[in-house]
C-alpha cells in the first residue's frame, strides 16, 4: 500500500546520480522552453526516463533512513546510490513488463475500487481530514492522480501474477506439515525466566575521569542488602519490599523483570539460576551498580510449539516461498521475451549483472 508519511530527505538536492546528462531544454512554440526527458531504456516500446530512476533512487534512500552525515558526503552518497540502483533497474523493468501484460489483458482499476482503497488508506493513516490529506500529498510532492496511477499499477501487476501462477500456489496440509518438521528450529520457543529484583545502589563519584567508590558506602550498602535478604527470608513479600527499598527502575512493578530468554543472561547469572526453583531468592550479588537480590518467579524450558498452534504461520511461509519461486520463473521468462533497448551502457551492465543467475535479484 502506498504510504504518504515518508520522511523528507533534506539532501535530495545534493543527489549524485549514476547516469550522466540532464533533461535538455529546447525552444518550442513562441520560444517557450520545453523539457525533453533523457530516455534510459526502452522496454517493448515503452520508456523509462532518467527522472523516473531518480525518483526511485530518492525513495530507496529515504527507506534506508540515511544519517545527515551520509547525505552530505558525496562519496558515501554515491556508494549508497550504487548499492540500490541495480535492483531498482530490475524492479522498474519488471513492473513495466507486468503492466504491459495487464494492459493486453484489459485489466483496469475501477473508480469504485480506487475510492474504496483510498478511503481505507486515509482511515488507517489518520488522514480522513481533507486538509491533512492534502498536506500529506503536498509533502510527498504527489497529486491524487499520482496516487491513482501507483495504485492502478500495483493492482494490474497483482492481477497478472494471480492469473499466471496463482493456481500453482495451493498448499496442502501434508506440505505444510512437512515444512514444519524440516524447520522445527524456527518454531522453538527459547528457555525463559521471569525474575524480581531489588537493587541496593552503591553511590559512585568521579575523580580524574574515573569512577570511584567509597568503601564505607559500599559496606553500608552491603549491610542494607543483607538486612533486606533477612526480611525476605522471614516471609515479607518480595514485591512489597522492592517497592520500598529498590533503586532499580523495576521497583514500580514490584521488581518484576521478564520473561527474559535465558541465553540473554550472563553466564554467571545462568549458573546461579541453574540450582534455583521458583520462589527461591539469591544472596546479595555484587554488580557494577551495587548489590542485587533476585527472586525466581517462573522458569520455562525450551520447547517446540505444536503444529496446530503455528499452522497458519507455516502455511503463509510455504505460500510465500512458492510464490517467490514462481515469480522468479515467470519474470525470467517475460524478460527473455521482451525487447529491451538500452540507451545507457553502464546501466545495461548493472541490470544484466543483477538478473544473471549469479546476481542477487529478487522479485520486483
Secondary structure as a PSIPRED ss2 file (coil, helix, strand):
# PSIPRED VFORMAT (PSIPRED V4.0)

   1 X C   1.000  0.000  0.000
   2 X C   1.000  0.000  0.000
   3 X C   1.000  0.000  0.000
   4 X C   1.000  0.000  0.000
   5 X C   1.000  0.000  0.000
   6 X C   1.000  0.000  0.000
   7 X C   1.000  0.000  0.000
   8 X C   1.000  0.000  0.000
   9 X C   1.000  0.000  0.000
  10 X C   1.000  0.000  0.000
  11 X C   1.000  0.000  0.000
  12 X H   0.000  1.000  0.000
  13 X H   0.000  1.000  0.000
  14 X H   0.000  1.000  0.000
  15 X C   1.000  0.000  0.000
  16 X C   1.000  0.000  0.000
  17 X C   1.000  0.000  0.000
  18 X C   1.000  0.000  0.000
  19 X C   1.000  0.000  0.000
  20 X C   1.000  0.000  0.000
  21 X C   1.000  0.000  0.000
  22 X C   1.000  0.000  0.000
  23 X C   1.000  0.000  0.000
  24 X E   0.000  0.000  1.000
  25 X E   0.000  0.000  1.000
  26 X E   0.000  0.000  1.000
  27 X E   0.000  0.000  1.000
  28 X C   1.000  0.000  0.000
  29 X H   0.000  1.000  0.000
  30 X H   0.000  1.000  0.000
  31 X H   0.000  1.000  0.000
  32 X C   1.000  0.000  0.000
  33 X E   0.000  0.000  1.000
  34 X E   0.000  0.000  1.000
  35 X E   0.000  0.000  1.000
  36 X E   0.000  0.000  1.000
  37 X C   1.000  0.000  0.000
  38 X C   1.000  0.000  0.000
  39 X E   0.000  0.000  1.000
  40 X E   0.000  0.000  1.000
  41 X E   0.000  0.000  1.000
  42 X E   0.000  0.000  1.000
  43 X E   0.000  0.000  1.000
  44 X C   1.000  0.000  0.000
  45 X C   1.000  0.000  0.000
  46 X E   0.000  0.000  1.000
  47 X E   0.000  0.000  1.000
  48 X E   0.000  0.000  1.000
  49 X E   0.000  0.000  1.000
  50 X H   0.000  1.000  0.000
  51 X H   0.000  1.000  0.000
  52 X H   0.000  1.000  0.000
  53 X H   0.000  1.000  0.000
  54 X H   0.000  1.000  0.000
  55 X H   0.000  1.000  0.000
  56 X H   0.000  1.000  0.000
  57 X H   0.000  1.000  0.000
  58 X H   0.000  1.000  0.000
  59 X H   0.000  1.000  0.000
  60 X H   0.000  1.000  0.000
  61 X H   0.000  1.000  0.000
  62 X H   0.000  1.000  0.000
  63 X H   0.000  1.000  0.000
  64 X H   0.000  1.000  0.000
  65 X C   1.000  0.000  0.000
  66 X C   1.000  0.000  0.000
  67 X C   1.000  0.000  0.000
  68 X H   0.000  1.000  0.000
  69 X H   0.000  1.000  0.000
  70 X H   0.000  1.000  0.000
  71 X H   0.000  1.000  0.000
  72 X H   0.000  1.000  0.000
  73 X C   1.000  0.000  0.000
  74 X H   0.000  1.000  0.000
  75 X H   0.000  1.000  0.000
  76 X H   0.000  1.000  0.000
  77 X H   0.000  1.000  0.000
  78 X H   0.000  1.000  0.000
  79 X H   0.000  1.000  0.000
  80 X H   0.000  1.000  0.000
  81 X H   0.000  1.000  0.000
  82 X H   0.000  1.000  0.000
  83 X H   0.000  1.000  0.000
  84 X H   0.000  1.000  0.000
  85 X H   0.000  1.000  0.000
  86 X H   0.000  1.000  0.000
  87 X H   0.000  1.000  0.000
  88 X H   0.000  1.000  0.000
  89 X H   0.000  1.000  0.000
  90 X H   0.000  1.000  0.000
  91 X H   0.000  1.000  0.000
  92 X H   0.000  1.000  0.000
  93 X H   0.000  1.000  0.000
  94 X H   0.000  1.000  0.000
  95 X H   0.000  1.000  0.000
  96 X H   0.000  1.000  0.000
  97 X H   0.000  1.000  0.000
  98 X H   0.000  1.000  0.000
  99 X H   0.000  1.000  0.000
 100 X H   0.000  1.000  0.000
 101 X H   0.000  1.000  0.000
 102 X H   0.000  1.000  0.000
 103 X H   0.000  1.000  0.000
 104 X H   0.000  1.000  0.000
 105 X H   0.000  1.000  0.000
 106 X C   1.000  0.000  0.000
 107 X C   1.000  0.000  0.000
 108 X C   1.000  0.000  0.000
 109 X C   1.000  0.000  0.000
 110 X C   1.000  0.000  0.000
 111 X H   0.000  1.000  0.000
 112 X H   0.000  1.000  0.000
 113 X H   0.000  1.000  0.000
 114 X H   0.000  1.000  0.000
 115 X H   0.000  1.000  0.000
 116 X H   0.000  1.000  0.000
 117 X H   0.000  1.000  0.000
 118 X H   0.000  1.000  0.000
 119 X H   0.000  1.000  0.000
 120 X H   0.000  1.000  0.000
 121 X H   0.000  1.000  0.000
 122 X H   0.000  1.000  0.000
 123 X H   0.000  1.000  0.000
 124 X H   0.000  1.000  0.000
 125 X C   1.000  0.000  0.000
 126 X C   1.000  0.000  0.000
 127 X C   1.000  0.000  0.000
 128 X C   1.000  0.000  0.000
 129 X C   1.000  0.000  0.000
 130 X H   0.000  1.000  0.000
 131 X H   0.000  1.000  0.000
 132 X H   0.000  1.000  0.000
 133 X H   0.000  1.000  0.000
 134 X H   0.000  1.000  0.000
 135 X H   0.000  1.000  0.000
 136 X H   0.000  1.000  0.000
 137 X H   0.000  1.000  0.000
 138 X H   0.000  1.000  0.000
 139 X H   0.000  1.000  0.000
 140 X H   0.000  1.000  0.000
 141 X C   1.000  0.000  0.000
 142 X C   1.000  0.000  0.000
 143 X C   1.000  0.000  0.000
 144 X H   0.000  1.000  0.000
 145 X H   0.000  1.000  0.000
 146 X H   0.000  1.000  0.000
 147 X H   0.000  1.000  0.000
 148 X H   0.000  1.000  0.000
 149 X H   0.000  1.000  0.000
 150 X H   0.000  1.000  0.000
 151 X H   0.000  1.000  0.000
 152 X H   0.000  1.000  0.000
 153 X H   0.000  1.000  0.000
 154 X H   0.000  1.000  0.000
 155 X H   0.000  1.000  0.000
 156 X H   0.000  1.000  0.000
 157 X H   0.000  1.000  0.000
 158 X H   0.000  1.000  0.000
 159 X H   0.000  1.000  0.000
 160 X H   0.000  1.000  0.000
 161 X H   0.000  1.000  0.000
 162 X H   0.000  1.000  0.000
 163 X H   0.000  1.000  0.000
 164 X H   0.000  1.000  0.000
 165 X H   0.000  1.000  0.000
 166 X H   0.000  1.000  0.000
 167 X H   0.000  1.000  0.000
 168 X H   0.000  1.000  0.000
 169 X H   0.000  1.000  0.000
 170 X C   1.000  0.000  0.000
 171 X C   1.000  0.000  0.000
 172 X C   1.000  0.000  0.000
 173 X H   0.000  1.000  0.000
 174 X H   0.000  1.000  0.000
 175 X H   0.000  1.000  0.000
 176 X H   0.000  1.000  0.000
 177 X H   0.000  1.000  0.000
 178 X H   0.000  1.000  0.000
 179 X H   0.000  1.000  0.000
 180 X H   0.000  1.000  0.000
 181 X H   0.000  1.000  0.000
 182 X H   0.000  1.000  0.000
 183 X C   1.000  0.000  0.000
 184 X H   0.000  1.000  0.000
 185 X H   0.000  1.000  0.000
 186 X H   0.000  1.000  0.000
 187 X H   0.000  1.000  0.000
 188 X E   0.000  0.000  1.000
 189 X E   0.000  0.000  1.000
 190 X C   1.000  0.000  0.000
 191 X C   1.000  0.000  0.000
 192 X E   0.000  0.000  1.000
 193 X E   0.000  0.000  1.000
 194 X E   0.000  0.000  1.000
 195 X E   0.000  0.000  1.000
 196 X E   0.000  0.000  1.000
 197 X E   0.000  0.000  1.000
 198 X E   0.000  0.000  1.000
 199 X E   0.000  0.000  1.000
 200 X E   0.000  0.000  1.000
 201 X E   0.000  0.000  1.000
 202 X C   1.000  0.000  0.000
 203 X C   1.000  0.000  0.000
 204 X E   0.000  0.000  1.000
 205 X E   0.000  0.000  1.000
 206 X E   0.000  0.000  1.000
 207 X E   0.000  0.000  1.000
 208 X C   1.000  0.000  0.000
 209 X C   1.000  0.000  0.000
 210 X E   0.000  0.000  1.000
 211 X E   0.000  0.000  1.000
 212 X E   0.000  0.000  1.000
 213 X E   0.000  0.000  1.000
 214 X C   1.000  0.000  0.000
 215 X H   0.000  1.000  0.000
 216 X H   0.000  1.000  0.000
 217 X H   0.000  1.000  0.000
 218 X H   0.000  1.000  0.000
 219 X H   0.000  1.000  0.000
 220 X H   0.000  1.000  0.000
 221 X H   0.000  1.000  0.000
 222 X H   0.000  1.000  0.000
 223 X H   0.000  1.000  0.000
 224 X H   0.000  1.000  0.000
 225 X H   0.000  1.000  0.000
 226 X H   0.000  1.000  0.000
 227 X H   0.000  1.000  0.000
 228 X H   0.000  1.000  0.000
 229 X H   0.000  1.000  0.000
 230 X H   0.000  1.000  0.000
 231 X H   0.000  1.000  0.000
 232 X H   0.000  1.000  0.000
 233 X H   0.000  1.000  0.000
 234 X C   1.000  0.000  0.000
 235 X C   1.000  0.000  0.000
 236 X C   1.000  0.000  0.000
 237 X C   1.000  0.000  0.000
 238 X H   0.000  1.000  0.000
 239 X H   0.000  1.000  0.000
 240 X H   0.000  1.000  0.000
 241 X H   0.000  1.000  0.000
 242 X H   0.000  1.000  0.000
 243 X H   0.000  1.000  0.000
 244 X H   0.000  1.000  0.000
 245 X H   0.000  1.000  0.000
 246 X C   1.000  0.000  0.000
 247 X C   1.000  0.000  0.000
 248 X C   1.000  0.000  0.000
 249 X H   0.000  1.000  0.000
 250 X H   0.000  1.000  0.000
 251 X H   0.000  1.000  0.000
 252 X H   0.000  1.000  0.000
 253 X H   0.000  1.000  0.000
 254 X C   1.000  0.000  0.000
 255 X C   1.000  0.000  0.000
 256 X E   0.000  0.000  1.000
 257 X E   0.000  0.000  1.000
 258 X E   0.000  0.000  1.000
 259 X E   0.000  0.000  1.000
 260 X E   0.000  0.000  1.000
 261 X E   0.000  0.000  1.000
 262 X H   0.000  1.000  0.000
 263 X H   0.000  1.000  0.000
 264 X H   0.000  1.000  0.000
 265 X C   1.000  0.000  0.000
 266 X C   1.000  0.000  0.000
 267 X H   0.000  1.000  0.000
 268 X H   0.000  1.000  0.000
 269 X H   0.000  1.000  0.000
 270 X H   0.000  1.000  0.000
 271 X H   0.000  1.000  0.000
 272 X H   0.000  1.000  0.000
 273 X H   0.000  1.000  0.000
 274 X H   0.000  1.000  0.000
 275 X C   1.000  0.000  0.000
 276 X C   1.000  0.000  0.000
 277 X C   1.000  0.000  0.000
 278 X C   1.000  0.000  0.000
 279 X C   1.000  0.000  0.000
 280 X C   1.000  0.000  0.000
 281 X E   0.000  0.000  1.000
 282 X C   1.000  0.000  0.000
 283 X C   1.000  0.000  0.000
 284 X C   1.000  0.000  0.000
 285 X E   0.000  0.000  1.000
 286 X E   0.000  0.000  1.000
 287 X C   1.000  0.000  0.000
 288 X C   1.000  0.000  0.000
 289 X C   1.000  0.000  0.000
 290 X E   0.000  0.000  1.000
 291 X E   0.000  0.000  1.000
 292 X E   0.000  0.000  1.000
 293 X E   0.000  0.000  1.000
 294 X E   0.000  0.000  1.000
 295 X E   0.000  0.000  1.000
 296 X E   0.000  0.000  1.000
 297 X E   0.000  0.000  1.000
 298 X E   0.000  0.000  1.000
 299 X E   0.000  0.000  1.000
 300 X E   0.000  0.000  1.000
 301 X C   1.000  0.000  0.000
 302 X C   1.000  0.000  0.000
 303 X E   0.000  0.000  1.000
 304 X E   0.000  0.000  1.000
 305 X C   1.000  0.000  0.000
 306 X C   1.000  0.000  0.000
 307 X H   0.000  1.000  0.000
 308 X H   0.000  1.000  0.000
 309 X H   0.000  1.000  0.000
 310 X H   0.000  1.000  0.000
 311 X H   0.000  1.000  0.000
 312 X H   0.000  1.000  0.000
 313 X H   0.000  1.000  0.000
 314 X H   0.000  1.000  0.000
 315 X H   0.000  1.000  0.000
 316 X H   0.000  1.000  0.000
 317 X H   0.000  1.000  0.000
 318 X H   0.000  1.000  0.000
 319 X H   0.000  1.000  0.000
 320 X H   0.000  1.000  0.000
 321 X H   0.000  1.000  0.000
 322 X H   0.000  1.000  0.000
 323 X H   0.000  1.000  0.000
 324 X H   0.000  1.000  0.000
 325 X H   0.000  1.000  0.000
 326 X H   0.000  1.000  0.000
 327 X H   0.000  1.000  0.000
 328 X H   0.000  1.000  0.000
 329 X H   0.000  1.000  0.000
 330 X H   0.000  1.000  0.000
 331 X H   0.000  1.000  0.000
 332 X H   0.000  1.000  0.000
 333 X H   0.000  1.000  0.000
 334 X H   0.000  1.000  0.000
 335 X H   0.000  1.000  0.000
 336 X H   0.000  1.000  0.000
 337 X H   0.000  1.000  0.000
 338 X C   1.000  0.000  0.000
 339 X C   1.000  0.000  0.000
 340 X E   0.000  0.000  1.000
 341 X E   0.000  0.000  1.000
 342 X E   0.000  0.000  1.000
 343 X C   1.000  0.000  0.000
 344 X C   1.000  0.000  0.000
 345 X H   0.000  1.000  0.000
 346 X H   0.000  1.000  0.000
 347 X H   0.000  1.000  0.000
 348 X H   0.000  1.000  0.000
 349 X H   0.000  1.000  0.000
 350 X H   0.000  1.000  0.000
 351 X H   0.000  1.000  0.000
 352 X H   0.000  1.000  0.000
 353 X H   0.000  1.000  0.000
 354 X H   0.000  1.000  0.000
 355 X H   0.000  1.000  0.000
 356 X C   1.000  0.000  0.000
 357 X C   1.000  0.000  0.000
 358 X C   1.000  0.000  0.000
 359 X C   1.000  0.000  0.000
 360 X C   1.000  0.000  0.000
 361 X C   1.000  0.000  0.000
 362 X C   1.000  0.000  0.000
 363 X C   1.000  0.000  0.000
 364 X C   1.000  0.000  0.000
